[in-house]
Amino acid sequence: MKKLIILVLLAFFALPSLSQTVTEGPKNGHLIIAGGALRDPAVFAKFIELAGGEGQAHVVVIPTAGGYEVTPQRIENIQNQWTKRGASKVTVLHTTDRSEADTEEFAKVIDEAGGVYFPGGRQWRLADSYLNTKVHTKLNALLERGGVIGGSSAGATIQGSYLARGDTKTNTLMVGDHEEGLGFVSNIAIDQHTLARNRQYDMFEILNVYPDLLGIAIDENTAMLVTGDEFEVIGKTYVLVYDGTHWDQKTNTYVKNSDGEQKFHLLGVGRKYNMRERKVIQRQRR
């Protein structure tokens, strides 16, 4: 019996972040989680500000999700792009070799950075290369010392604990062969390109399997600015929140969804949400 109890306890503590039922953001630092096709200069400016400020920020860009060869010309293009956005130094970090990503020599540049950014592509490539490696450890340390992690499209989804559209064969399968993200926010699934690609009901495929997850879907050229357990919508359009409730126009209150009812919150720019409490933060009346 004692051996059985010990084995059960060991299995419990070994469970990945998918086992958590509370949604929490990082205790320190910030996240910028964008829904793809990000063009709004104000969102990039906010990232640079949080990474150390214009002319001061050292930004590390991790383009691995793209699946393309990271040539010297591509590196130069990325560096020029971020220098124009206000970064003082830009380092491109890329590997598809997990053993390399798990070395101090490869990952140590993150120690010098104020911000790390993940461009788009396929999120499972990021999981294959960096999940539970030295790079992953240093990304968490970056947040702990007050830095910022940003990403768009695949670079948004990877920041959650559950890896939406993580299938290696197709990006249309919501529950695929990769299910664990980097987990900068716990107990959450993050989708992207939502309204632009008519994906607003896709999140229910995940929630039908993992009903305790908080679902988030972000439209293009829009982002969540995460600070602690709260986020604010920045950019141009909407963030959709799937927490099992919706606004009832008849009663002017938030009510619980009925069984099978596929309703969600549509939050525009400037709206805020508490992920831990699962509540839309009401605007202050002036």
ZIDA-V698174 format. One record per residue. N is the residue number from 1. RES is the residue in one letter. SS is DSSP state (helix for helix, strand for strand, loop for the rest). BURIAL is 1 if it has 9 or more other C-alpha atoms within 8 Angstrom, else 0. Layout:
BEGIN
((N/RES/SS/BURIAL) (N/RES/SS/BURIAL))
END
This chain:
BEGIN
((1/M/loop/0) (2/K/helix/0) (3/K/helix/0) (4/L/helix/0) (5/I/helix/0) (6/I/helix/0) (7/L/helix/0) (8/V/helix/0) (9/L/helix/0) (10/L/helix/0) (11/A/helix/0) (12/F/helix/0) (13/F/helix/0) (14/A/helix/0) (15/L/loop/0) (16/P/loop/0) (17/S/helix/1) (18/L/helix/1) (19/S/helix/0) (20/Q/loop/0) (21/T/loop/0) (22/V/loop/0) (23/T/loop/1) (24/E/loop/1) (25/G/loop/1) (26/P/loop/1) (27/K/loop/0) (28/N/loop/1) (29/G/loop/1) (30/H/strand/1) (31/L/strand/1) (32/I/strand/1) (33/I/strand/1) (34/A/strand/1) (35/G/loop/1) (36/G/loop/1) (37/A/loop/1) (38/L/loop/1) (39/R/loop/0) (40/D/loop/1) (41/P/helix/0) (42/A/helix/0) (43/V/helix/1) (44/F/helix/1) (45/A/helix/1) (46/K/helix/0) (47/F/helix/1) (48/I/helix/1) (49/E/helix/1) (50/L/helix/1) (51/A/helix/1) (52/G/loop/1) (53/G/loop/1) (54/E/loop/1) (55/G/loop/0) (56/Q/loop/1) (57/A/loop/1) (58/H/strand/1) (59/V/strand/1) (60/V/strand/1) (61/V/strand/1) (62/I/loop/1) (63/P/loop/1) (64/T/helix/1) (65/A/helix/1) (66/G/helix/1) (67/G/loop/0) (68/Y/loop/0) (69/E/loop/0) (70/V/loop/0) (71/T/loop/0) (72/P/helix/0) (73/Q/helix/0) (74/R/helix/0) (75/I/helix/1) (76/E/helix/0) (77/N/helix/0) (78/I/helix/1) (79/Q/helix/1) (80/N/helix/0) (81/Q/helix/0) (82/W/helix/1) (83/T/helix/1) (84/K/helix/0) (85/R/loop/1) (86/G/loop/1) (87/A/loop/1) (88/S/loop/1) (89/K/strand/1) (90/V/strand/1) (91/T/strand/1) (92/V/strand/1) (93/L/loop/0) (94/H/loop/0) (95/T/loop/1) (96/T/loop/0) (97/D/loop/0) (98/R/helix/1) (99/S/helix/0) (100/E/helix/0) (101/A/helix/1) (102/D/loop/1) (103/T/loop/1) (104/E/helix/0) (105/E/helix/0) (106/F/helix/1) (107/A/helix/1) (108/K/helix/1) (109/V/helix/1) (110/I/helix/1) (111/D/helix/0) (112/E/helix/0) (113/A/loop/1) (114/G/loop/1) (115/G/strand/1) (116/V/strand/1) (117/Y/strand/1) (118/F/strand/1) (119/P/loop/1) (120/G/loop/1) (121/G/loop/1) (122/R/loop/1) (123/Q/helix/1) (124/W/helix/1) (125/R/helix/1) (126/L/helix/1) (127/A/helix/1) (128/D/helix/1) (129/S/helix/1) (130/Y/helix/1) (131/L/loop/1) (132/N/loop/0) (133/T/loop/1) (134/K/helix/1) (135/V/helix/1) (136/H/helix/1) (137/T/helix/1) (138/K/helix/1) (139/L/helix/1) (140/N/helix/1) (141/A/helix/0) (142/L/helix/1) (143/L/helix/1) (144/E/helix/1) (145/R/loop/0) (146/G/loop/1) (147/G/loop/1) (148/V/strand/1) (149/I/strand/1) (150/G/strand/1) (151/G/strand/1) (152/S/strand/1) (153/S/loop/1) (154/A/helix/1) (155/G/helix/1) (156/A/helix/1) (157/T/helix/1) (158/I/loop/1) (159/Q/loop/1) (160/G/loop/1) (161/S/loop/1) (162/Y/strand/1) (163/L/loop/1) (164/A/loop/1) (165/R/loop/1) (166/G/loop/1) (167/D/loop/1) (168/T/loop/1) (169/K/loop/0) (170/T/loop/0) (171/N/loop/1) (172/T/loop/0) (173/L/loop/1) (174/M/loop/1) (175/V/loop/1) (176/G/loop/1) (177/D/loop/0) (178/H/loop/1) (179/E/loop/1) (180/E/strand/1) (181/G/loop/1) (182/L/loop/1) (183/G/loop/1) (184/F/loop/1) (185/V/loop/1) (186/S/loop/1) (187/N/loop/1) (188/I/strand/1) (189/A/strand/1) (190/I/strand/1) (191/D/strand/1) (192/Q/strand/1) (193/H/loop/1) (194/T/loop/1) (195/L/loop/1) (196/A/loop/0) (197/R/loop/0) (198/N/loop/0) (199/R/loop/1) (200/Q/loop/1) (201/Y/loop/0) (202/D/loop/0) (203/M/helix/1) (204/F/helix/0) (205/E/helix/1) (206/I/helix/1) (207/L/helix/1) (208/N/loop/0) (209/V/loop/0) (210/Y/loop/0) (211/P/loop/0) (212/D/loop/0) (213/L/loop/1) (214/L/strand/1) (215/G/strand/1) (216/I/strand/1) (217/A/strand/1) (218/I/strand/1) (219/D/loop/1) (220/E/loop/1) (221/N/loop/1) (222/T/strand/1) (223/A/strand/1) (224/M/strand/1) (225/L/strand/1) (226/V/strand/1) (227/T/strand/1) (228/G/loop/1) (229/D/loop/1) (230/E/strand/1) (231/F/strand/1) (232/E/strand/1) (233/V/strand/1) (234/I/strand/1) (235/G/strand/1) (236/K/loop/0) (237/T/loop/1) (238/Y/strand/1) (239/V/strand/1) (240/L/strand/1) (241/V/strand/1) (242/Y/strand/1) (243/D/loop/0) (244/G/loop/0) (245/T/strand/1) (246/H/strand/1) (247/W/strand/1) (248/D/strand/1) (249/Q/loop/0) (250/K/loop/0) (251/T/loop/0) (252/N/loop/0) (253/T/strand/0) (254/Y/strand/0) (255/V/strand/0) (256/K/strand/0) (257/N/loop/1) (258/S/loop/0) (259/D/loop/0) (260/G/loop/0) (261/E/loop/0) (262/Q/loop/0) (263/K/loop/1) (264/F/loop/1) (265/H/strand/1) (266/L/strand/0) (267/L/strand/1) (268/G/strand/1) (269/V/loop/1) (270/G/loop/0) (271/R/loop/1) (272/K/strand/1) (273/Y/strand/1) (274/N/strand/1) (275/M/loop/1) (276/R/loop/1) (277/E/loop/0) (278/R/loop/0) (279/K/strand/0) (280/V/strand/0) (281/I/strand/0) (282/Q/loop/0) (283/R/loop/0) (284/Q/loop/0) (285/R/loop/0) (286/R/loop/0))
END
